[in-house]
Amino acid sequence: MPNLPDPSSATVLRERAEARLRPAAGVVDLPSMERTLHELRVHQIELELQNDELRRIQAELEHAQRRLVALYDEAPVGYCTMDDDGVLLEANRTLAGWLGVQAAALVGKRLSAFVDRADQDVLHLYRRAIRRPGGARDREVRLHTGRQAPLWVRLEAGPPHDALDSHAYRLALIDVTATVTARIQRQADEAALREAATFDAAVVEALAEGVVCAEPGGRVLSFNRAAQAIFGYTAAEAMGLDVSRLIPEPERARHHEQVKRNVQNGGWVGPRVWSEVHGRHKSGTVLPLSLVLTTVPRAGHPVHLAIVHDLSERQAHEAEVERLAFKDTLTGLPNRRLMMDRLQHSLAEVARSGHNGALIFFDLDHFKRLNDSRGHGMGDELLRQVASRLTEGMREVDTVARFGGDEFVVLVSELASEGSAAAIQAAGAAERIRALLREPYVLLGHRWDSTASLGIVLFDGHEADATELLRRADAAMYQAKAAGRDTLRFFDPAMQAAAAARDELEADLAEGLRSGQLALHYQVQVTLDGRIRGVEALARWTHPKRGAIGPAVFIPLAEECGLILPLGAWVLDTACKQLAAWADHPVRARWSIAVNVSALQFKEAGFAEQVTATLARHGVDPRLLQVELTESMTQQDVALTVSHMAALRALGVQCALDDFGTGLSSLSRLERLPLDELKIDQAFIRDLLTQPQHGVIVHTIVELGHGLGLTVVAEGVELEAQRAFLVAAGCDVLQGYLFGRPVPAEALQ
């Protein structure tokens, strides 16, 4: 929580201000008054910032409360609160759903109203036991739910609901119907076998459980059909076998010892149950089994019955459930949930041991480019191969997890206790990962090169929690990306501050788009004779508190966080609206407006349809709209680029290639693009007069553009000497501060 200001501080400042404002001997001390007013304004700003922080914390608390309520209501367990009299004070939706009523309708009713009559005494004694410390053991009762069969639930009492109200208790009701039903069936099967003197062989043969009858010495006397299916022996093969053949080592040795004691004691005394043991199939395969052993008198001689159930299917199902819950389905690696659990355990372990641990967070550089150009099947194959390399290349004590998308986390354990040595070890592990992932891949017969950006954070067990560690590693990973990718960075507090500022700016940008904080400014483009041909639309953002934020800051941010699509749609719509506003102007009606289009926006399947709809909505002549693309956009998927550009030109919209000369475009690719203009990058214009090679490049671009039948535009013209050079070089259109800065439409001259 932020530190709130002392309530008396405002009073003190006000008294000081009044004292300074009070004239001394008839003289007004203006500097003193100004200082006091400045202090008051500073204090006011501090209070506003604290109020903002309080509102943010309140919003987070409300969000957390909503999540807890949702988890409570949607849990697979019935939850309720009841008082000493068994009256329900509240219940979650799961319990209400079982009982076939609304949760609100349960309030005020007694839980006993839904419990089977035969279990009323159990519930009554359970409620009494709740009042005694340690007296409330779990109990099972039946609920009437409107089904044909009752629902068996296990009651588990929690602590008092409220420390101030010790007469209200939380109660969990867990569905154990399947377990109880199986137990009842098993008990019935066992009872059927324990007849007074003999048992019905036909009944045993029909049982779903395997039944093996053996003499006290261990020789098999009978083997029913279910046992044959479990162990792989026919009844004839099993007859006379020693039952130890059905038991694997080392449990076989324990069996021989037990048989020896049986013979010495004259037989087995009473039933003995193992919930889970292992059996041995005829093929040698070891099977998980549940086993019940009992003794039945037969013709005056005791025989032993083993009731066996194959647990293979159940364990396979449990393993599948665990895999779905804790493993990533694509790669088989631990998922986010399992990694968070292991990280929490690792924090506790390093705190006890005094060693350090490290968390390495990374994603694959330009992974989206693979999905966009080769399809998601290729992307999935790359992720599988990355997982395989990590699994083989890391130590067994380390945990590798996939967090989603192309994000992976490696938990490195048992590092040195001294910080600098641990950092060297963590960096070595990260470099090993980076080297593993840089090796070329073969994806469905195609070679692909990939790299990764890695963020590292060390921990010694005294950190806040696992979530905070992940935030830090993520912040370090973004620093690695900002440093040029294919590298690694360690977390430091400055990174965290930068990451927090970035998140805040992202939220502010989303709000700015919603609330109309952004505006378009327009920079004129002039022909060689000085006539304004049109303008380029440039987005500007005026933050209500931070003031003007440059496009070099918020445009890359919008591309990273996905806001570039709504931002691009807004720019297109606003530019067309401006063209419509100029339609009746005697001069500006002939001006065109150029808008910059992002790579993500241009790749949208319906981009041409979006442009068409926007032009139609504002009634604008398509020939007055120009779309500017960068060279890098045209290099990723030439066929798609050509298709979209052709669709735009079919509408009448012009296409320009922006920042030409920096993207190393091939001439063959350039010749295929249906362009109208080339825009020379301003980097060449800026040093035009000081670096002769830039003049050569400009001449070459002008000649190339004219040779392809394109208009050539020069950006960044600021000096008269630059203008003269470009005019002499034959450049068609000029743009830059020499002719005007970007300004709102109403400020254009």
Number of C-alpha atoms within 10 A of each C-alpha: 7 10 6 11 12 8 8 9 11 14 11 11 16 16 13 15 20 13 14 20 18 14 13 10 6 7 8 13 13 12 11 15 19 14 13 21 17 13 15 16 12 12 16 13 12 14 14 12 13 17 14 12 14 15 12 12 14 12 12 12 12 12 12 12 12 12 12 12 13 13 12 18 19 14 14 14 17 23 22 26 21 24 18 14 13 19 18 21 18 17 24 23 23 21 25 20 13 16 18 14 13 15 18 13 11 20 17 13 15 16 17 17 13 14 21 17 14 10 14 16 13 14 20 13 12 20 20 13 15 19 15 9 7 8 12 18 11 10 15 20 22 21 22 18 18 11 11 7 11 15 22 22 21 17 21 18 21 13 12 19 17 11 9 8 10 13 14 21 23 20 19 18 21 18 19 16 18 11 11 16 12 12 12 12 12 15 12 11 17 16 10 13 21 15 13 9 12 13 15 10 11 9 12 21 17 12 15 14 21 23 25 24 23 23 19 20 16 21 16 22 19 20 24 22 19 21 26 20 13 19 23 16 18 14 16 11 11 22 18 15 15 16 22 20 16 19 21 19 14 9 13 18 12 12 17 15 10 13 17 14 14 16 13 9 10 11 19 20 10 9 12 13 12 10 9 15 15 20 26 21 19 14 9 14 10 17 19 17 20 18 21 19 19 20 22 22 15 14 9 9 12 18 21 23 23 22 23 22 19 22 16 13 10 11 12 11 12 12 12 13 12 11 16 14 15 18 21 19 13 13 18 16 24 23 23 19 14 17 23 17 12 16 23 15 13 23 21 14 18 20 16 11 12 15 19 26 29 28 25 28 29 30 25 21 17 13 17 15 13 19 14 14 13 13 12 13 12 19 20 18 17 22 20 15 16 20 21 14 15 20 16 10 13 17 13 11 10 14 21 22 26 26 19 12 13 19 15 23 25 22 18 25 22 18 22 17 15 12 16 10 13 20 20 13 18 25 20 12 19 26 15 14 21 20 13 18 21 13 13 12 17 14 16 10 7 9 9 13 10 18 20 25 25 31 28 29 24 22 20 22 22 10 12 9 13 20 11 11 20 20 17 23 28 27 27 30 29 21 23 22 20 11 13 10 19 19 20 25 23 21 21 14 11 11 20 17 12 13 19 14 12 13 14 11 17 19 12 15 22 15 12 17 16 11 9 10 15 19 17 19 20 23 23 25 25 19 16 16 9 11 11 20 17 24 22 21 24 19 20 20 19 15 15 10 6 7 9 12 12 12 14 8 10 19 17 12 18 19 16 11 12 12 18 21 18 15 21 20 16 17 21 23 19 17 25 26 17 15 24 18 14 17 16 11 11 8 11 15 15 18 20 23 24 24 23 20 20 18 18 13 17 20 17 13 11 12 16 22 13 15 21 17 13 19 23 13 13 17 14 20 18 20 15 18 24 24 23 22 25 19 18 17 18 20 16 15 14 15 12 15 20 17 13 20 22 19 17 22 19 12 16 15 22 23 23 25 26 23 21 22 19 14 15 10 14 9 9 8 12 16 10 11 18 20 23 19 23 25 25 25 20 18 14 23 24 17 14 21 15 9 12 10 13 17 19 13 16 23 18 13 20 24 17 15 20 17 9 14 12 18 17 23 25 26 21 18 21 16 15 11 12 18 20 11 17 24 16 11 17 15 24 19 24 26 26 20 14 14 18 16 14 21 17 15 16 8 9 14 7
